[in-house]
Amino acid sequence: MASSPLHLLLLLAASLLCSTIPVACSSRTTFPSAATTTVNVTSFGKAYGKVCDADRFAELGLNMSAFPYCNASLPYAERVHDLIGWMTVEEKVGNLGDVSRGAPRVGLPPYKWWSEALHGLSSTGPTTLFDDLRSRPGNHSGHATVNNGTVFANVINSAASFNETLWKSIGQAVSTEARAMYNLGKGGLTYWSPTINVVRDPRWGRALETPGEDPFVAGRYAVNFVRGMQDIPGHDDGAGGHDDGAGDPDARPIKTAACCKHYAAYDVDDWHNHTRFTFDALVSERDMAETFLRPFEMCVREGDASSVMCSYNRVNGVPAFADARLLSGTVRGDWQLHGYIVSDCDAVRIMTDNATWLNFTGADSSAAAIRAGLDLDCAESWIEEGGRPLRDFLSEYGIAAVAQGKMRESDIDSALRNQYITLMRLGYFDNIPQYAALNERDICTGEHKSLALDGARQGMVLLKNHGDLLPLDPKKILAVAVHGPHARAPEKVMDGDYTGPPCRYVTPRQGISKDVKISHRANTTIYFGGINLHIEREGNDREDIFLPKKQTEEILHFAAASPNPIILVILSGGGIDISFAQNHPKIGAILWAGYPGGEGGNAIADVIFGRYNPGGRLPLTWFKNKYIQQIPMTSMEFRPVPELGYPGRTYKFYDGPEVLYSFGYGLSYTKFLYETGTNGSAVTIPVPGGHCKGLSYKPSVATTPACQAVNVEGHACAETVSFNVSVTNAGGRCGAHVVLVYTAPPPEVAQAPIKQVAAFRRVFVPAKGTATVPFTLNVCKAFGIVERTAYTVVPSGVSKVLVENGDSSSSVSFPVKIDLSV
């Protein structure tokens, strides 16, 4: 709400009296409550699309021309410098939390930073406000009621499509709905998505939110989704775009602000009393560089993400959000983040009150976080504790930290500079004209619902299809029996988490019923099983990876009772040990549907009845339950630990017998065959200055090259390997197919990955047709491995390119000989 003139005078007087910090300052400073809406609506009921509106300033009794930060002809950096210069230290501290208080005295309104858009606009957090279905227009603010948003399939589903175009398109659709909600006064501009943590362990409860277990795939997902959320046509090169033509990345306008989370080494939520709040991830530098940091580096460097969120956990003893090496050193220094760094919600408070670190007080923790490079502190401010809302620690204890000499005002200025530069780029101060007219008609559009349906279908993975049981022909089947806890999808299990109310919600049973009659006396049975958010979710890891026992018993019962083999549809995020079903002769087909979103029922029906040929491939390994009995979740090593009996993790380092479905596995209703005209390739790489790096070799290797490897850092890395893969559809059905390209290092190198994804492409191939898919691999990126000293190097010797079909029916490979020239 806007302040009255009298209130403004009182604030001005208070600021003059408090221009210096009292020595006896209280450690708890009380601030006025932040407004409940964005800048769009004032107490006078008039909506504004930007901060720098002369009429809005006039309502506050201010002259906008007196404030250079509203001079749109000035560079963003100058405007932000002016804005911060007007503010008292108390006002500055009041803007370090996600519910920032603004500075009404100088025309700056409050702003709520926390919005979520993992797979559509989410009602999680205090900012995005969908209207209740019974509400009248203007229930929250603005002139129109918005009850729903497009709910896309969960990220793990989208990742299974291996389709970068889809990932970007979803980001574009979500950001359009976000700008529309902002214009209506029902949402913000800063979104804390995507989640790009690698799925290290099959028990992790948040697998559904992620792009899977491969760091390169997770990174490519991040780049495309972030680009979809942020890029504005004509300003999408990440190298500038502001009207001053200076090529300043901090001036590139963005549509909405995306955030890559949770940084870093986070993937334990609650397992055997190890919680994300107290867990200390003991990680080698090699694993950090190779796996945990790689998606985040790609997100920042290639995606130009405008935010990174720190995780709750500690990394090698230090809380992630208080680690200057991780924040100021890596994210902002090495990767050159153009934006702000935010904590996971309540992380700073938890470090002080729950998972005490160095016996820090609130002022100590706040100062440590800011000095490390944190710019914004998220709290859970809608939760009341002791009769008052939980406030973020930075704005709660910032004044005390400054008064006690633990934090400088200039540290606060740096944090605010990163915040306000981001808001400048978003048009929060000036608006972005091409998005100013978006409104409720741009939410739940036919185009967005079609994209949600198509995305859900692209992510479906066919795991078993014995005797070509699928697809069903509705003209011949006529009726099916439908069973299982997810047939009617109670509690909207198909939406997963971080979601808002969907445009429409189609259950599996509803989708099936559009094609055939549902009858318990039918000869064909479809069982909809799996797990839900009671079993896998944020804050809850799994104890095992079986189906609930009752479901297993039911499936076996229906399989025995059915005259024909049954169809099993699994809804889940993480993998499930369904060995009993894979090996059972009366369970003829298994389809993994993930959590397919609001259009999920229609997507499932399209696949089952053959209107869509499934082409998804698993983005993570589905293990047998015996695997998790061999290794605790708390072991952070990816490579096997023989002395402890721990197997390796993910497809890159585990080659044992406890795999049910491998990474990249997926069947189709047709057969795809590969050919390549490349028999091999040779590349010579110069070694600058003759500075060769060492490698670890297997004990059986008698002789090693004089120059074992070259460090890719500082190297031009211009060398490439190019080849074509011919994909022939040998069947009678057209369909999309994912071509996955791996590289394997020389076999004599010890502790190297078995193989690693280097490229992928989803292509459409007509029946009996052939598609030629070109690939060009950068040698440093595709053949580089991280050796024991955490350097990324290209090894001398013969590496290999492998192109493997999802059903293992066809594959091609060829050697690449790499010579290092000293």
C-alpha positions in Angstrom: 0.0 0.0 0.0 1.2 3.6 -0.7 2.0 5.7 2.3 0.0 8.8 3.3 1.7 12.2 3.2 1.8 12.3 7.1 3.4 8.9 7.2 6.0 10.1 4.7 6.8 13.1 6.8 7.2 10.8 9.8 9.5 8.6 7.9 11.6 11.5 6.6 12.0 12.8 10.1 13.0 9.4 11.4 15.5 9.0 8.6 17.1 12.3 9.5 17.3 11.3 13.2 18.8 7.9 12.3 21.3 8.9 9.7 24.0 7.5 11.9 23.8 4.2 13.7 23.2 4.4 17.5 25.7 2.5 19.6 23.0 1.0 21.7 21.1 -0.3 18.7 18.7 -3.2 19.4 19.6 -6.5 17.7 16.0 -6.7 16.6 14.8 -3.7 14.5 11.1 -3.4 13.8 10.0 -2.3 10.4 6.6 -1.5 9.0 4.9 -4.5 7.3 5.6 -4.8 3.6 2.7 -4.1 1.2 0.8 -7.2 0.1 0.9 -6.4 -3.6 3.5 -5.5 -6.2 4.1 -2.0 -7.6 1.0 -2.5 -9.8 -1.6 -1.3 -7.3 -1.6 1.5 -4.9 -4.0 2.4 -2.0 -5.8 4.6 -4.4 -6.7 1.6 -6.5 -4.8 2.6 -9.6 -2.6 0.1 -11.3 0.9 0.9 -12.4 3.1 -1.2 -14.6 6.4 0.4 -13.4 8.0 2.1 -10.5 9.0 5.2 -12.5 5.6 6.6 -13.2 5.2 10.3 -12.5 1.6 9.9 -11.4 2.6 7.2 -8.8 5.3 9.5 -7.5 2.8 12.4 -7.3 0.5 10.1 -5.2 3.4 9.8 -2.8 3.9 13.6 -2.7 7.1 13.3 -4.6 8.5 14.8 -7.8 9.9 11.9 -9.9 12.3 14.2 -11.8 14.2 14.8 -8.6 15.3 11.2 -8.7 17.9 10.3 -11.4 17.2 6.6 -10.8 14.1 7.2 -12.8 15.9 8.8 -15.7 15.6 6.1 -18.4 18.3 7.7 -20.5 21.0 6.8 -18.0 22.7 3.4 -17.9 21.3 1.0 -15.4 24.5 1.1 -13.2 24.2 4.8 -12.8 20.5 4.7 -11.9 21.1 2.0 -9.3 24.0 3.9 -7.8 21.7 6.9 -7.5 18.8 4.8 -5.9 21.1 3.3 -3.3 22.6 6.7 -2.6 19.2 8.0 -1.5 18.6 5.3 1.0 19.5 5.2 4.7 21.3 2.2 6.1 18.0 1.2 7.8 16.2 1.3 4.5 19.0 -0.7 2.8 18.8 -3.4 5.5 15.0 -3.6 5.1 15.5 -4.6 1.4 17.8 -7.6 2.0 14.9 -10.1 2.4 12.6 -11.6 -0.1 9.7 -9.4 1.2 11.7 -6.3 0.6 10.3 -3.2 2.3 11.2 -0.7 -0.4 11.9 3.0 0.6 8.6 4.9 0.2 10.4 8.0 1.4 12.2 8.1 -2.0 9.6 6.5 -4.1 10.7 2.8 -4.0 7.8 0.5 -3.4 8.0 -2.9 -1.6 8.7 -6.0 -3.7 8.2 -9.7 -3.2 11.0 -11.7 -4.8 9.7 -15.2 -4.2 7.9 -16.8 -7.1 8.2 -20.3 -8.5 7.8 -21.6 -12.0 9.3 -25.1 -12.0 6.8 -26.5 -14.6 4.3 -23.7 -14.7 3.4 -20.9 -12.4 3.3 -22.1 -8.8 1.3 -20.9 -5.8 4.3 -21.8 -3.6 5.6 -18.7 -1.9 3.9 -15.4 -1.2 3.9 -13.7 -4.5 1.9 -15.6 -7.2 -1.8 -15.2 -6.2 -4.4 -17.3 -8.1 -7.9 -16.3 -7.3 -10.2 -18.8 -5.6 -12.7 -20.3 -8.0 -15.6 -18.6 -6.1 -13.9 -15.2 -6.1 -15.0 -12.1 -8.0 -12.7 -10.1 -10.2 -10.2 -8.2 -8.2 -10.0 -10.7 -5.4 -6.3 -10.0 -5.0 -5.7 -7.0 -7.3 -6.1 -6.0 -10.9 -9.2 -6.1 -12.9 -9.6 -9.8 -13.8 -9.9 -13.1 -12.0 -7.3 -15.7 -12.7 -8.1 -19.1 -11.3 -5.6 -21.3 -13.2 -2.3 -21.5 -15.1 -0.8 -24.0 -17.5 0.7 -26.9 -15.6 3.3 -28.7 -17.7 4.7 -32.2 -17.0 7.2 -32.3 -14.2 10.9 -31.6 -15.1 11.9 -35.3 -15.0 9.3 -35.9 -17.7 10.5 -33.1 -19.8 14.0 -34.3 -19.4 13.0 -37.7 -20.8 12.1 -36.0 -24.1 15.8 -35.0 -24.6 14.3 -32.1 -26.6 16.0 -28.8 -26.1 13.4 -27.0 -28.3 10.7 -28.3 -26.0 12.5 -27.1 -22.9 12.9 -23.6 -24.2 9.3 -23.5 -25.5 8.0 -24.3 -22.0 10.2 -21.6 -20.5 8.8 -19.1 -23.0 5.2 -20.1 -22.3 5.7 -19.9 -18.5 7.3 -16.5 -18.7 4.4 -15.2 -20.9 1.9 -16.3 -18.2 4.2 -14.8 -15.6 4.3 -11.3 -17.2 0.5 -11.5 -17.6 0.1 -12.2 -13.9 2.5 -9.4 -13.1 0.5 -6.9 -15.2 -2.7 -8.0 -13.3 -1.0 -7.4 -9.9 -1.1 -11.1 -9.1 2.6 -12.1 -9.5 6.2 -11.0 -9.6 9.0 -11.0 -12.1 11.7 -13.1 -10.3 11.2 -16.8 -10.4 13.3 -19.3 -8.4 13.4 -22.1 -11.0 14.8 -24.4 -12.4 16.0 -27.1 -10.1 19.1 -28.5 -11.7 20.7 -30.7 -9.0 22.0 -34.0 -10.3 20.1 -37.1 -9.1 23.0 -39.0 -7.4 21.0 -41.5 -5.4 17.7 -43.3 -6.4 16.2 -42.6 -3.0 16.3 -38.8 -3.3 12.8 -37.4 -2.9 13.2 -34.5 -5.3 14.1 -36.4 -8.4 10.8 -35.4 -10.0 12.0 -31.7 -10.0 15.2 -32.4 -11.8 16.5 -33.2 -15.3 18.0 -36.5 -14.1 21.5 -37.9 -13.3 23.7 -36.6 -16.1 25.3 -33.2 -15.4 25.6 -32.3 -19.1 22.0 -33.1 -19.8 21.0 -31.1 -16.6 23.1 -28.2 -17.8 21.5 -28.2 -21.3 18.1 -28.3 -19.7 19.1 -25.3 -17.5 20.4 -23.3 -20.5 17.3 -23.8 -22.6 14.7 -23.3 -19.8 16.5 -20.2 -18.6 16.8 -18.8 -22.1 13.0 -19.4 -22.5 12.2 -17.6 -19.3 14.6 -14.7 -19.8 15.4 -14.0 -23.5 13.6 -11.2 -25.3 13.7 -11.4 -29.1 16.5 -9.1 -30.3 18.2 -9.2 -26.9 18.9 -13.0 -26.6 22.6 -13.2 -27.2 23.6 -12.7 -23.6 26.2 -10.0 -24.6 24.3 -6.8 -24.3 21.2 -5.3 -25.8 20.7 -2.1 -23.8 19.9 1.0 -25.8 23.3 2.5 -25.0 24.9 -0.2 -27.2 27.7 -0.8 -24.8 27.3 -4.5 -24.9 27.0 -4.7 -21.1 25.5 -8.0 -20.0 24.2 -6.3 -16.9 22.1 -4.1 -19.2 20.5 -6.9 -21.3 16.8 -6.7 -20.8 15.1 -9.9 -19.7 11.5 -11.1 -19.8 11.5 -12.7 -16.3 14.4 -13.7 -14.1 15.2 -17.4 -13.7 17.2 -18.9 -10.9 19.3 -22.1 -10.9 19.1 -24.0 -7.7 20.2 -25.5 -5.3 23.9 -24.7 -5.2 25.8 -26.9 -4.3 26.2 -30.6 -3.6 22.6 -30.8 -2.5 20.7 -34.1 -2.7 19.9 -35.3 0.8 16.6 -34.2 2.2 15.8 -36.5 5.1 17.3 -39.9 5.3 18.0 -41.7 8.6 18.1 -38.5 10.6 20.3 -36.8 8.1 18.4 -33.7 7.0 19.2 -31.0 4.4 19.4 -28.5 7.2 22.3 -30.2 9.0 23.9 -32.4 6.4 27.6 -31.8 5.7 28.3 -32.9 2.1 31.9 -34.1 2.1 32.8 -33.8 -1.5 36.1 -34.2 -3.4 37.2 -31.4 -5.6 37.0 -33.8 -8.5 33.4 -34.6 -7.9 32.5 -31.0 -7.4 34.1 -30.0 -10.8 32.9 -33.0 -12.7 29.3 -33.3 -11.5 27.9 -31.0 -8.8 29.1 -27.7 -10.3 28.8 -28.4 -14.0 25.1 -27.8 -14.5 25.3 -24.6 -12.6 28.3 -23.4 -14.6 26.5 -24.1 -17.8 23.4 -22.3 -16.4 25.3 -19.2 -15.6 27.8 -19.1 -18.4 25.6 -20.3 -21.3 22.2 -19.6 -20.0 23.0 -16.2 -18.6 20.8 -17.0 -15.6 20.1 -13.9 -13.5 20.1 -15.7 -10.2 21.5 -18.7 -8.3 20.0 -20.1 -5.1 22.3 -21.5 -2.4 21.3 -24.8 -0.7 20.8 -25.4 3.1 23.6 -28.0 3.4 27.2 -27.5 4.3 29.9 -28.3 1.7 33.0 -29.7 3.4 32.1 -28.1 6.7 30.9 -24.6 5.5 27.3 -23.6 4.9 26.8 -23.1 1.2 25.4 -19.6 1.6 28.3 -18.5 3.8 31.1 -19.9 1.6 32.9 -17.0 -0.1 34.8 -19.5 -2.4 31.6 -20.9 -3.7 29.7 -17.6 -4.1 32.0 -14.6 -4.6 34.9 -16.7 -5.9 33.1 -19.2 -8.3 29.6 -18.0 -9.2 30.4 -14.3 -9.4 34.1 -14.3 -10.0 34.8 -17.3 -12.3 31.4 -17.6 -14.0 30.6 -13.9 -14.1 27.0 -14.1 -12.8 24.9 -11.1 -14.1 22.4 -11.1 -11.3 21.9 -11.9 -7.6 22.5 -14.8 -5.2 19.7 -15.8 -2.9 19.5 -18.3 0.0 17.2 -21.2 0.2 14.3 -20.1 2.4 15.2 -19.6 6.1 18.7 -21.0 5.5 20.5 -18.2 7.4 18.1 -18.6 10.4 18.5 -22.3 10.4 22.2 -22.0 10.5 21.9 -19.9 13.6 18.9 -21.5 15.5 18.8 -25.1 14.3 22.1 -26.2 12.8 24.4 -24.0 14.8 27.6 -23.2 13.1 30.5 -21.6 15.1 28.0 -20.5 17.7 27.0 -17.6 15.5 24.5 -15.1 16.6 21.9 -13.7 14.1 24.3 -10.7 13.5 27.2 -13.1 12.9 25.3 -15.3 10.4 23.9 -12.3 8.6 27.4 -10.7 8.2 29.0 -14.0 7.2 26.4 -14.6 4.5 26.7 -11.0 3.0 30.5 -11.0 3.1 30.5 -14.4 1.3 28.5 -13.0 -1.5 24.8 -13.6 -0.6 22.6 -10.8 -1.9 19.1 -11.8 -0.7 17.7 -13.8 2.2 14.5 -15.8 1.7 12.4 -16.3 4.7 9.2 -18.2 5.3 7.4 -15.0 6.2 3.8 -16.4 6.0 4.6 -18.8 8.9 4.0 -17.3 12.4 6.3 -18.2 15.2 5.6 -16.8 18.7 2.8 -14.7 17.3 4.9 -12.9 14.7 5.9 -13.8 11.1 9.2 -15.3 10.5 11.4 -12.6 9.1 14.5 -13.1 7.0 17.7 -12.8 9.1 19.5 -10.2 6.9 16.9 -7.5 7.4 16.2 -8.7 11.0 19.9 -8.5 12.1 21.6 -6.4 9.5 21.5 -3.2 11.6 23.0 -5.1 14.6 25.7 -6.6 12.3 26.7 -3.1 11.1 26.5 -1.5 14.6 28.8 -4.3 15.9 31.3 -3.8 13.2 30.7 -7.2 11.6 29.4 -5.9 8.3 30.1 -2.8 6.3 27.4 -0.6 4.7 29.3 -1.0 1.4 28.7 -4.8 1.7 25.0 -4.1 1.8 25.3 -1.7 -1.2 26.9 -4.5 -3.2 24.0 -6.8 -2.5 21.4 -4.2 -3.3 23.3 -3.3 -6.5 22.9 -6.9 -7.7 19.2 -6.9 -6.8 18.3 -3.6 -8.5 20.3 -4.2 -11.6 18.2 -7.3 -12.1 15.0 -5.4 -11.5 16.1 -2.7 -14.0 16.7 -5.4 -16.6 13.2 -6.8 -15.9 11.5 -3.5 -16.6 10.3 -3.2 -13.0 11.3 0.5 -13.1 10.4 1.3 -16.7 8.2 -1.6 -18.0 8.9 -3.5 -21.2 6.4 -2.2 -23.7 6.1 -5.4 -25.7 4.8 -7.3 -22.7 2.7 -4.5 -21.1 -0.5 -5.7 -22.8 -0.4 -9.3 -21.6 -3.3 -10.2 -19.4 -5.6 -13.0 -18.4 -6.3 -13.9 -22.1 -2.6 -15.0 -22.3 -2.9 -17.6 -19.6 -4.2 -21.1 -20.3 -4.2 -20.4 -24.0 -4.9 -23.1 -26.5 -1.3 -23.0 -27.6 0.0 -23.4 -24.1 -2.4 -26.3 -23.3 -1.3 -28.0 -26.6 2.3 -27.5 -25.6 1.6 -29.1 -22.2 -0.1 -32.1 -23.9 2.8 -32.5 -26.4 5.4 -32.1 -23.7 3.8 -34.8 -21.6 3.6 -37.2 -24.5 7.3 -36.6 -25.5 8.4 -37.5 -22.0 6.5 -40.9 -21.9 8.9 -43.9 -21.8 7.8 -47.3 -22.9 9.7 -49.8 -20.7 8.2 -53.1 -21.9 6.0 -54.1 -24.8 6.1 -57.9 -25.1 4.4 -59.2 -28.2 3.6 -55.6 -29.3 0.7 -55.5 -26.9 0.7 -51.7 -27.3 -0.7 -49.7 -28.9 -4.3 -50.8 -28.4 -6.7 -50.4 -31.3 -9.9 -48.8 -29.8 -11.9 -50.1 -32.8 -11.0 -53.7 -31.8 -10.7 -53.5 -28.0 -13.9 -51.5 -27.4 -13.6 -51.8 -23.6 -10.9 -52.0 -20.9 -10.8 -52.6 -17.2 -9.1 -49.8 -15.3 -7.6 -50.4 -11.9 -5.0 -49.0 -9.5 -4.7 -46.0 -7.1 -3.7 -43.6 -9.8 -6.6 -44.3 -12.3 -8.6 -41.4 -10.8 -5.3 -39.7 -9.8 -6.3 -38.7 -6.2 -4.8 -35.6 -4.8 -3.8 -34.5 -8.3 -0.7 -36.7 -8.2 -0.1 -36.0 -11.9 0.8 -32.4 -11.1 3.6 -33.2 -8.8 4.9 -30.4 -6.6 5.6 -26.7 -7.1 2.4 -26.2 -9.0 -0.6 -24.0 -9.2 -4.2 -24.9 -10.2 -4.1 -26.3 -13.8 -6.1 -25.0 -16.7 -7.9 -28.3 -16.6 -7.1 -31.6 -15.0 -7.5 -34.8 -17.0 -7.1 -38.0 -15.0 -5.9 -41.2 -16.6 -9.4 -42.7 -16.4 -10.9 -39.7 -18.0 -8.3 -39.9 -20.8 -8.9 -43.6 -21.4 -12.7 -43.2 -21.3 -12.6 -40.9 -24.4 -11.5 -43.9 -26.5 -13.2 -47.0 -25.1 -15.8 -48.0 -22.6 -14.5 -48.9 -19.1 -15.8 -52.2 -17.8 -14.7 -54.6 -15.1 -15.7 -57.4 -17.5 -13.3 -56.4 -20.2 -10.6 -58.7 -21.4 -7.9 -56.0 -21.4 -6.8 -54.5 -18.1 -4.8 -51.3 -17.5 -3.4 -50.8 -14.0 -2.3 -47.3 -13.0 0.2 -47.5 -10.1 3.3 -45.9 -8.8 4.1 -43.5 -6.0 3.1 -40.0 -5.0 4.2 -37.0 -2.9 3.6 -38.9 0.3 6.6 -41.1 -0.7 8.9 -38.8 -2.7 8.9 -35.1 -2.3 11.0 -32.2 -0.9 11.9 -33.0 2.7 11.3 -36.7 2.3 13.7 -39.3 0.9 12.6 -42.9 0.2 13.6 -45.8 2.4 13.4 -48.3 -0.5 12.6 -48.1 -4.2 9.9 -50.7 -4.3 6.2 -50.1 -5.2 4.0 -50.1 -2.1 3.4 -53.7 -1.2 -0.3 -53.5 -1.7 0.1 -52.4 -5.2 2.5 -55.2 -6.1 -0.1 -57.7 -4.7 -2.9 -56.0 -6.7 -0.9 -56.0 -9.9 -0.1 -59.7 -9.6 -3.8 -60.4 -8.7 -5.1 -58.6 -11.8 -2.4 -60.2 -14.0 -3.5 -63.7 -12.9 -7.2 -62.9 -13.3 -7.0 -61.3 -16.7 -7.5 -63.5 -19.7 -4.9 -61.3 -21.6 -1.6 -59.8 -20.5 -2.2 -56.5 -18.6 -0.8 -53.1 -19.1 1.0 -51.4 -16.2 1.3 -47.6 -16.2 3.7 -46.2 -13.6 3.5 -42.6 -12.2 6.6 -41.5 -10.3 9.5 -39.2 -10.4 12.3 -41.4 -9.3 12.9 -45.0 -10.5 11.1 -48.0 -9.0 12.3 -51.6 -8.8 9.5 -53.3 -10.7 11.6 -56.4 -11.6 8.6 -58.6 -10.8 6.6 -56.8 -13.6 9.4 -56.7 -16.2 9.9 -60.5 -15.8 6.2 -61.5 -15.6 4.6 -63.1 -18.7 1.1 -61.8 -17.9 2.3 -58.2 -17.6 2.7 -57.4 -21.3 3.5 -53.7 -21.4 4.9 -51.1 -18.9 4.7 -47.4 -19.6 6.4 -44.8 -17.4 4.2 -41.6 -17.3 6.1 -39.7 -14.6 4.0 -36.9 -13.3 2.6 -35.6 -16.6 0.7 -32.5 -15.5 -2.8 -31.2 -16.2 -3.0 -32.8 -19.6 -1.6 -36.1 -18.4 -4.7 -38.2 -18.8 -5.0 -37.2 -22.5 -1.2 -37.8 -23.0 -1.4 -41.3 -21.6 -4.4 -42.2 -23.7 -2.7 -40.8 -26.9 0.3 -43.2 -26.2 -1.8 -46.2 -25.2 -4.1 -46.0 -28.3 -1.3 -45.2 -30.7 -2.0 -41.6 -31.7 1.5 -40.9 -30.4 4.5 -43.2 -30.7 6.5 -43.0 -27.5 10.0 -41.7 -27.9 11.1 -40.8 -24.4 14.3 -42.2 -22.8 15.0 -42.5 -19.1 17.1 -39.5 -17.8 18.2 -41.6 -14.8 19.1 -45.2 -14.1 16.3 -47.4 -12.6 18.1 -49.6 -10.1 17.0 -52.8 -8.3 16.5 -52.3 -4.6 19.5 -54.4 -3.8 21.7 -51.5 -5.0 20.6 -49.1 -2.3 21.4 -51.7 0.3 25.1 -51.5 -0.7 25.6 -47.7 -0.2 24.3 -45.1 2.2 22.7 -41.9 0.8 25.3 -39.9 2.7 28.3 -41.2 0.7 29.0 -38.5 -1.8 31.5 -40.4 -3.9 30.6 -41.1 -7.5 33.4 -43.6 -8.1 33.3 -47.0 -6.4 34.8 -47.2 -2.9 36.2 -50.8 -2.8 37.4 -50.7 0.7 33.9 -49.9 1.9 32.1 -52.1 -0.6 30.3 -49.0 -2.2 29.4 -49.3 -5.8 29.7 -46.4 -8.2 26.9 -44.0 -8.8 24.9 -43.2 -12.0 25.6 -44.8 -15.4 28.9 -43.0 -15.6 30.5 -45.0 -12.8 28.3 -48.1 -12.0 28.5 -51.2 -14.2 27.2 -53.8 -11.8 24.2 -56.2 -12.1 21.7 -54.2 -10.1 20.3 -52.1 -13.0 16.7 -52.7 -14.1 16.6 -50.1 -16.8 19.7 -48.2 -17.9 20.0 -44.4 -18.4 18.8 -43.6 -21.9 16.6 -46.7 -22.1 13.3 -46.4 -23.9 11.3 -48.4 -26.5 9.1 -47.4 -29.4 6.3 -48.9 -31.5 8.8 -49.1 -34.3 12.5 -50.0 -34.7 15.2 -47.6 -35.4 18.6 -48.6 -36.9 21.8 -46.7 -37.0 24.6 -46.3 -39.5 27.5 -44.0 -39.8 30.1 -43.6 -42.5 32.8 -42.7 -40.0 35.3 -45.4 -39.3 37.5 -43.3 -37.1 39.0 -39.9 -36.6 42.3 -38.5 -35.6 42.9 -35.1 -33.9 46.1 -33.3 -33.0 46.0 -30.9 -30.2 48.9 -28.5 -29.5 50.0 -28.3 -25.8 50.7 -24.6 -25.0 54.2 -24.2 -23.6 54.6 -28.0 -23.4 52.7 -28.0 -20.1 51.4 -31.6 -20.1 49.3 -32.9 -17.2 49.5 -36.2 -15.6 46.9 -39.0 -15.5 46.2 -42.0 -13.3 46.6 -45.3 -15.3 45.5 -48.8 -14.5 48.2 -51.0 -12.9 48.2 -53.2 -15.9 49.4 -50.4 -18.1 53.2 -50.8 -18.7 54.0 -47.7 -20.8 52.3 -44.3 -20.9 52.6 -41.4 -23.4 55.2 -38.8 -22.9 52.5 -36.2 -22.8 49.6 -37.8 -21.0 47.0 -35.0 -21.1 46.4 -31.3 -21.9 44.6 -29.0 -19.5 41.6 -27.5 -21.3 41.7 -24.2 -19.3 43.7 -21.7 -21.2 43.6 -23.8 -24.3 41.9 -22.5 -27.5 39.8 -25.7 -27.7 39.0 -25.1 -31.3 39.4 -28.8 -32.4 36.3 -30.7 -33.4 35.1 -34.1 -34.5 32.3 -34.1 -37.0 30.2 -37.1 -38.2 26.7 -38.1 -39.4 24.4 -40.7 -37.9 21.8 -42.2 -40.3 18.6 -43.1 -38.4 16.4 -45.5 -40.3 12.8 -46.3 -39.2 12.5 -49.9 -40.1 8.9 -50.2 -39.0 5.5 -49.1 -40.2 4.9 -46.3 -37.7 6.4 -42.8 -37.9 7.8 -41.5 -34.7 10.3 -39.3 -32.9 13.6 -40.8 -31.8 16.4 -39.6 -29.4 19.9 -40.0 -30.7 22.2 -40.1 -27.7 26.0 -39.7 -28.3 28.5 -40.7 -25.6 32.2 -40.5 -25.5 34.4 -43.1 -23.6 38.0 -42.2 -22.5 41.0 -44.4 -23.3 40.5 -47.7 -21.5 43.9 -47.6 -19.9 43.0 -44.5 -17.8 42.1 -45.3 -14.2 38.9 -44.0 -12.5 37.6 -42.3 -15.6 33.9 -42.4 -16.4 32.8 -45.5 -18.2 31.1 -43.1 -20.7 29.5 -39.7 -20.7 26.9 -37.9 -22.7 28.5 -35.6 -25.2 25.5 -34.7 -27.4 21.9 -35.6 -28.1 19.2 -34.8 -30.7 15.5 -35.7 -30.9 14.5 -36.3 -34.5 11.3 -37.3 -36.3 11.6 -40.2 -38.8 8.7 -41.2 -41.0 7.8 -44.9 -41.4 10.4 -46.7 -43.6 12.3 -43.4 -43.8 15.7 -42.3 -42.9 17.0 -39.1 -41.2 20.6 -38.0 -41.3 21.6 -36.4 -38.0 24.8 -34.3 -38.1 27.0 -33.9 -35.0 30.1 -31.8 -34.3 31.8 -32.4 -31.0 34.2 -29.9 -29.5 37.1 -32.1 -28.5 37.8 -30.3 -25.1 34.1 -30.5 -24.0 33.2 -33.9 -25.4 36.4 -35.8 -24.6 37.5 -33.9 -21.5 37.6 -35.8 -18.2 38.3 -34.5 -14.7 41.4 -36.1 -13.3 42.3 -36.5 -9.7 43.6 -32.9 -9.2 40.3 -31.6 -10.4 41.7 -30.3 -13.7 39.6 -31.0 -16.8 41.9 -32.5 -19.3 41.9 -34.2 -22.7 43.8 -37.5 -22.4 46.2 -38.7 -25.0 45.3 -42.0 -26.7 42.3 -43.5 -28.3 38.9 -42.4 -27.0 35.7 -43.6 -28.5 32.4 -42.2 -29.7 29.3 -44.4 -29.0 25.8 -43.8 -30.4 23.5 -46.2 -28.5 19.8 -47.0 -29.3 17.4 -46.8 -26.4 16.4 -50.4 -26.8 19.9 -51.7 -27.4 18.9 -53.1 -30.8 21.3 -50.9 -32.7 24.4 -48.9 -32.0 27.5 -47.5 -33.8 30.9 -46.5 -32.5 34.2 -45.4 -33.8 37.6 -44.5 -32.3 39.0 -41.0 -32.0 42.8 -40.9 -31.8 44.0 -37.8 -29.9 47.7 -36.9 -30.3 49.1 -34.2 -28.1 51.7 -32.0 -29.9 54.3 -30.5 -27.5 
